[in-house]
Amino acid sequence: MPRKKPQPAIHPFDQAHATDTSGLIPGRTIAEGTGVKVEELTAYYGVAPSILTGLLDRWLQELHPQAAIENTVFLDIGAGKGRACLLASQHPFLRVEGVELNETLANIAKANIALWAQDPTANALAPIELHHADATLRPIPAAPTLAFLFHPFELPILRRFLRHIEHSRTTHPAPLDLIYANAEHDSLLDHHAAFTRLWMGRVPMTPADHVADLAAIAEQKEYGSTGDELCAIYRYTGRRAPKISP
């Protein structure tokens, strides 16, 4: 009798809300049809709810946001299936926006957002918009913004995205903070003339999130799980004009 193919691990978040944000999708799959080089993208993997909640709590309670959360847009860069957007909407942001390059993932995220809107247990406080677009080209919101990156791409695209922020904030000089989870390229931001690091550290998952993480990671050999993520939070401070000697 043939063995049954094992079912993919489903995160408790999806079990609770009937959404589809689980699974690990390799960069080669995400790159299909986008025109982007495979080596410039990373895999899709939904952020652990406890990681994002911990980061938002730290940002709100310890890092003195420059604008009230009610006036701030949460901007998820490389939104994938939209888990971070759904979680962020449980905070009273002005709105939540997700930007996803891969059309298939963007459509899954839109379907999840529609399910979320009908879920009485979602406790959503902010509206959500999902854009199928290139994050290095789509306009950054003119309102105060909290950008969220769960290591969605490698250095070439990250450099382009940071230049995009600089250009945007030259035209619309509103506050912008950036949360970088799984901060693989933190050194680029640490040495960037227009950004100032506010905080860096490891954010632990809850035991339930770690169990779910281990179950998903066990389905492949490329990644591991330590039960936490190295994360950093930055503030866009702009390039300071050089001093002119008298």
VENRADA-V82622 format. One record per residue. RES is the residue in one small letter. OMEGA is omega in whole degrees, 0 to 359 (NA if undefined). NEAR is the number of other ideal C-beta (glycine too) atoms within 12 Angstrom. Layout:
res: [RES | RES]
omega: [OMEGA | OMEGA]
near: [NEAR | NEAR]
This chain:
res: [m | p | r | k | k | p | q | p | a | i | h | p | f | d | q | a | h | a | t | d | t | s | g | l | i | p | g | r | t | i | a | e | g | t | g | v | k | v | e | e | l | t | a | y | y | g | v | a | p | s | i | l | t | g | l | l | d | r | w | l | q | e | l | h | p | q | a | a | i | e | n | t | v | f | l | d | i | g | a | g | k | g | r | a | c | l | l | a | s | q | h | p | f | l | r | v | e | g | v | e | l | n | e | t | l | a | n | i | a | k | a | n | i | a | l | w | a | q | d | p | t | a | n | a | l | a | p | i | e | l | h | h | a | d | a | t | l | r | p | i | p | a | a | p | t | l | a | f | l | f | h | p | f | e | l | p | i | l | r | r | f | l | r | h | i | e | h | s | r | t | t | h | p | a | p | l | d | l | i | y | a | n | a | e | h | d | s | l | l | d | h | h | a | a | f | t | r | l | w | m | g | r | v | p | m | t | p | a | d | h | v | a | d | l | a | a | i | a | e | q | k | e | y | g | s | t | g | d | e | l | c | a | i | y | r | y | t | g | r | r | a | p | k | i | s | p]
omega: [182 | 178 | 175 | 177 | 181 | 180 | 178 | 179 | 179 | 182 | 178 | 177 | 180 | 177 | 182 | 189 | 179 | 178 | 179 | 178 | 184 | 175 | 177 | 183 | 185 | 181 | 181 | 177 | 180 | 183 | 185 | 176 | 183 | 185 | 180 | 179 | 181 | 184 | 179 | 181 | 174 | 180 | 168 | 172 | 184 | 179 | 176 | 181 | 182 | 177 | 182 | 178 | 179 | 180 | 179 | 177 | 180 | 180 | 183 | 191 | 188 | 191 | 171 | 176 | 184 | 176 | 178 | 180 | 180 | 179 | 187 | 175 | 171 | 185 | 182 | 183 | 188 | 191 | 179 | 180 | 171 | 183 | 181 | 178 | 181 | 181 | 181 | 181 | 176 | 173 | 187 | 175 | 173 | 172 | 176 | 177 | 174 | 177 | 182 | 184 | 185 | 186 | 180 | 178 | 179 | 179 | 175 | 179 | 179 | 177 | 177 | 179 | 178 | 177 | 181 | 181 | 181 | 186 | 181 | 180 | 184 | 182 | 182 | 180 | 184 | 175 | 183 | 172 | 178 | 182 | 171 | 189 | 174 | 184 | 179 | 180 | 182 | 182 | 172 | 178 | 179 | 179 | 170 | 191 | 169 | 180 | 179 | 178 | 173 | 182 | 186 | 182 | 183 | 191 | 183 | 180 | 178 | 178 | 180 | 180 | 179 | 175 | 178 | 177 | 180 | 179 | 181 | 185 | 170 | 180 | 182 | 187 | 176 | 179 | 175 | 172 | 184 | 174 | 182 | 178 | 189 | 192 | 183 | 184 | 180 | 182 | 178 | 179 | 180 | 182 | 182 | 185 | 185 | 182 | 177 | 178 | 177 | 185 | 171 | 177 | 178 | 181 | 183 | 170 | 168 | 177 | 180 | 178 | 180 | 177 | 179 | 179 | 180 | 180 | 180 | 181 | 182 | 182 | 179 | 186 | 188 | 186 | 175 | 180 | 179 | 180 | 176 | 178 | 171 | 185 | 178 | 178 | 184 | 175 | 175 | 181 | 178 | 178 | 180 | 179 | 179 | 179 | 180 | 181 | 179 | NA]
near: [3 | 4 | 5 | 6 | 7 | 10 | 11 | 18 | 25 | 22 | 36 | 27 | 39 | 28 | 17 | 22 | 32 | 20 | 35 | 32 | 44 | 35 | 29 | 30 | 33 | 22 | 31 | 20 | 20 | 34 | 27 | 18 | 15 | 27 | 13 | 27 | 16 | 19 | 15 | 27 | 34 | 35 | 30 | 39 | 38 | 42 | 44 | 41 | 32 | 29 | 42 | 40 | 28 | 30 | 46 | 37 | 20 | 26 | 37 | 26 | 14 | 15 | 25 | 16 | 29 | 22 | 23 | 17 | 30 | 18 | 22 | 33 | 38 | 47 | 46 | 48 | 42 | 51 | 47 | 46 | 41 | 47 | 48 | 48 | 48 | 47 | 43 | 45 | 36 | 29 | 33 | 21 | 37 | 29 | 31 | 43 | 38 | 46 | 41 | 41 | 37 | 35 | 21 | 23 | 40 | 34 | 20 | 33 | 40 | 28 | 22 | 38 | 39 | 21 | 26 | 39 | 24 | 15 | 21 | 11 | 16 | 26 | 16 | 26 | 21 | 32 | 21 | 37 | 31 | 37 | 31 | 25 | 25 | 27 | 38 | 28 | 18 | 26 | 23 | 37 | 33 | 18 | 28 | 30 | 39 | 47 | 45 | 46 | 44 | 41 | 34 | 43 | 41 | 25 | 21 | 18 | 34 | 34 | 20 | 22 | 37 | 35 | 24 | 29 | 41 | 25 | 21 | 29 | 31 | 17 | 14 | 20 | 21 | 27 | 30 | 39 | 41 | 43 | 46 | 45 | 44 | 32 | 31 | 22 | 28 | 29 | 16 | 30 | 35 | 17 | 15 | 28 | 18 | 26 | 33 | 24 | 26 | 28 | 28 | 24 | 22 | 20 | 35 | 22 | 30 | 21 | 15 | 19 | 31 | 24 | 20 | 36 | 35 | 21 | 24 | 33 | 25 | 18 | 24 | 18 | 9 | 17 | 22 | 14 | 27 | 18 | 22 | 24 | 34 | 23 | 37 | 37 | 38 | 34 | 32 | 35 | 23 | 21 | 18 | 10 | 7 | 7 | 6 | 5 | 4 | 3]
